[in-house]
């Protein structure tokens, strides 16, 4: 299949390498154009790690060209870029053309659903709870793929197209997908915001000094306990909604292939195996700039709506805002665009299963 990838960062490059290795035809579009300049000039994409090889993904010069070329679209940009990408691709999406969001953030699938409904276009929107790969981007022609996840939570909007969405994901990325109970479950299945909060908060000076440091090794027992406490808040919200989502222990076990143990011990084992990853070498990291406004803040909102206050998540939003001198809650562009504050919990439950008609 021809897969149009909106994005050109580490996740987009990793997905492109994986897809081409699997026999598909990835096409990349960089909203700025900068990250695909060398690929467009004919340089190959070199992948190392969990995906190895030299690849030649296509490059689209515009959102319109990307949508026109592709059979299916994969949105692989940080959460703070989702609204702009949805606004760019929505006018060109064809009826039935599937869109995969890797990974879903801040009810973005609902926003895209509304854009398509305004055009009277129906298309399956597939939301992933996390990404297919993890890794770094050493240069604009390299992908360092740390791992390919063995299990990925997903759902399809509207629910009536769930079977179609699951088959498509398996065709593209293999038998690694677990269907969850709608978009609310997926919104609570992305553990990156809570995990990145603990890791970044407890290693902030390393990030600011630009150090090279092992992420897994520095999830020490105290950091691990913080991540576990954050997880309990997320699970309490899921319980209030009657939803089943994986625990942080299952997440590390299935994503990084280590035996279940305490979160710290699992990360130490990842480090021993050489798969603990490298932590951010700058404070200008998506661990904060994406995950705080588009992850932690949304969990806080769901906690308010369900009566299960996420106090540690809220503290994270406020502490990071103080650290950076920014209003991270106010930086979320999707929540106000959806007018989430005016929705009741029942309204949200209905929309996250059917989308906008």
N, C-alpha and C positions, 0 to 999 in steps of 0.2 A: 504494500500500500504506500501511497505518497502521503507522508505525514508532515504537515506544516507546523513548525515549532516556533511559537512566538516567544522569543528570548534568545540570548546568546551568552549566558553565564555558565557556571560550572554544571548546574543541573541540566540546562539545555544541551550543552556539549556532551555530557554523559549519556543523555537520552538519545542524541543523534548517533553516537557511536554504537550504543546498544542496538538501536533499531536497524542501522545499516548492517551490523554483524548478523542480525536475525533475518536479513534479506529484504528489508523495507527500504524506502527511499525518503530519507529525511531532508527537509528544506528548512533552513534557519532564517529568521527575520529578526534583526536587531533594531529596536525602535530608534536608537541613535545612529545606527549604521557603523559605529566605530568597531564593535567587537567582531563583525563579520568582514571587515575590509580585506584582511589578508586571505581569508578563505575565498572571497569573491575574486581575488587576484590569482587564484589557482593553487595556493598552498594547501597541503593536506591537513587534516585534523589527526593528531596523534594521541591515542588513548593508552594509558598505562594503569596497572592495578587490576581491579576486578573485571575490567574490559580492556583487552589488549589489541592493538592493531593500528593501521593507518587507513583513514576514511576520507571520503570526498562528498560531504553533504552539499546539497544545493543551497543557494542563497537567494532570497527574495528581496527586491529593492523597496517594497512597500507592503503595508498590511493588505491592501487590495490584491496585490500580486500573490501574496502568501495564500490567502483564502481561495483565490482562483485556481491555483495549482494543486491544492491539497484535497485529498479525499476525507481526511480527518485532521483536526487541529489539536495541538497540544500547547497549552499556556504554561510556560515555564519561566516566569519572572517573579521577583519578590512581591510580597503582598502589597507593598506601596505602589507597585506598577500595575496592579490588576485593573483598576478602574480605567486607566488610560488605554490599556491594551484592549479591554472589552469595548470601549468607545470606538477604537480604531477598527476592530474586526467586525463588529456587529452589523454595520451597514452592508457588508458584503457576504455574510453567511447565507448559504443556500438551504432550502428546506431539506431536512434530513441529514445535513452535514454535522457529524458529531464533533463536540468540543470536549476535550479532557482538560481539567484544571489540576495541575501538578505543582504544588499541592494546594488544596482549597483553603481560603482564608476569608474570614469576616463576611460570610454569606454572599460572597461574590457571585456564586452561581445564581442566586436570586436576582441580583442586579442584571446579569447577562440575560436571564430569562425575561425580565421586564423589557429590556431593549429589543429582544426578538419579538415579544408579544406586540410591541408598538408597531412593528413592521408586518405583523400577522404571519410570521415565519415560525414554524415549529421544528425544533431540532433537539436531539438528546444532549444534555449537558451532564458530563460525568465528572464527579468530584472525588478526588483522592484525599485520604487523610494524611498522606505523606508523599514523598517522592520515590521514584523507582530506584534511583541511585543516590549516593552521597559522594562528596569529593570536593576537589579544589580545581581552580583554573590557573595553572602556572603562567600561561600566556594565551594570546588570542588564537592560537592554533594547537593548544594542548588541553587535554582533560585528564586529570589524575582521579580515577574512580576508586574511592575507598571501599565501597561495598555495593552489591546489588541486593536489595531487600528480598527476603523470601516470602513475605506476606505484606499486602497493602490493602488497607480498608478502603472501600469505595461505595458510592451509591450513584444512581442516575436520576436526574430530574427531567421530566416527571417520572414517578415511580412506574407508570405503565410501560416504560421503555427499559426497565431494569435488565431484562434478559438480553436485550440487544446490546446494552452498554457493557455487560459482563463479557459477552462473547467477543466484542470488539477489543476490550482490554487484554483478554487472553490471547487473541490473535496477534496483537502487537508485542506484548511483553511476557507472554507465557502464563502458566497456571500458578499465579501468585496472588490472586485477588480474593478478598473476603467481603461479601456484601454486608453492609450495615443497614440499620433501620432508618434510612432517610438522611437528609442533610444535617439535622441536629446531631445525629450520632457521629457523622463525619466531622462536624465542627468540634466535637469533643474527643475526636480520635487523633488529632494532631498534637503530639506531645512535644514538638520542637519548642514552642514558646515557653512552656514551664521549664523544660530542661535547660534551654539556653539562658533563661533568667538566672537560674542558680549558678551555672557555669560562668556566665559573664560577670555577674555581681561579685562572685568570690574570686575572680581572676582579673578584675578590671585593670589593676596596675600593670599586669603583664601585657594586656591589650594596648594600653596607652604607651608603654615603653617600646612596643613593637617587637617583643621577644618572640622567639621560636619556642613553643612549649607544647608538651603532650597534653591533649585534652583528657583522654581517658585516665592517665596517671594522676591528674589534678582533680579528678572527682574523688576526693578523699572521703573518709567516713562522715565528717561533718557536712560536706557538700552533698554527699549521697542522702543523708537524712533530710536535708532541705528539699531535695528533689522528691523524695518519698512523701513528704508533708504536702507539697504542692499537688502531687498526684492524688492524694486523698481528697483534696478540695474538688478537683475535676471529677473524680468518681462519685462524689456526693451529689453533684449537679446531675450527672448522668442517671443516678439512681432516682432522683426526684422526677426525672422525665421518663422513667421506665425504660431506659436504654441500656444496652449491653455494649461496653467498649473495653478494649484491652487495657491491662494495667501497665505501669511503667516497667515491671519485671518482664512481662510478656513482650513488650516493645523491644527492650534490649536483647532478649533472647532471640526473637524472630528477625530483628534487623541486623544483628551483629554476630549471630550464631555462637553465643556463649551460654553455658548452663545458667539456669535461674538461681539467683543468690541475692544478697543485698545489692542495691544499686552501685555502691562503691566497689564491692568485690567484682561485680560484672565488668565494670569499667577497668579495674586493674587487670582482669583477665584479657580484655580487649587490648590493653597496652602490652601485656606480655606476648600476645600473638602478633604484635606489630600492626594492629588495626584500631588503635585508640584514636587515631586522627590527630591533627594539629589544631590548636585553638586559634582564634582570630588574633592577627598581629596588628590590629588597629581598633580603636574605639568606634570607628565608623563602620560597624559590622551589622549585617542583617540580624545577628543574634539580638540586637537591640532595636535598630531602626526599622526593621520589619516586624519582629516578633512581639515587641511591646505594644505598638498601636493596633496591629492586626491580629494578634494572638491573645496576649494577656488581657487586653481591654475587652475583647469579646467574651472571654470567660467571665470577667467581672460582670458584664451586662447580663449574661445568662444566669449567673448567681443571683443577681437582683431579681430577675423575672421568676425564678423558681423558689426564692426564699432560702437559698443555700449560699450565704454570703461567702465569697472567695477572698478572704481577708489577706492572705499572703500574695495572691495575684494582684489585688488592689495596691498593696504596699509596694509591689514590684513596679507597677506603673508610676507611682508617686516618687519612689526612690530614683528610678532611672530618669524621670523628668527633672528631678533636682540635680542629679549628677551632670546631665547634659544641658541644663538650662533651657529645656524645651517642654512644651505641653504635648506629650506623646498621645494622650487621649484625643486631643483636638486635631491630631494629624491623620486620624482615620477618615478617609474620604468616602468609604462605602456605607458605614452606619448612617450618616446623615442623608446620603443619597437614597437610601432605602426608607428613611424616616422610621427607623427601628424604634425610637423612643415612643412613637404613637401607636405601636402595635401591642396587642395583648398577646399573652403566651399562646392562646388558642389560634390567633391569627398567624403567628409565626409557625406553629406546628403544622397548620394547613398548607401554608405556602412552601414550607420546606419538603413537602411531599408531592405537591402538584405543580409548583411554580406558578407564574402568572399566565392566565389564560389569554 
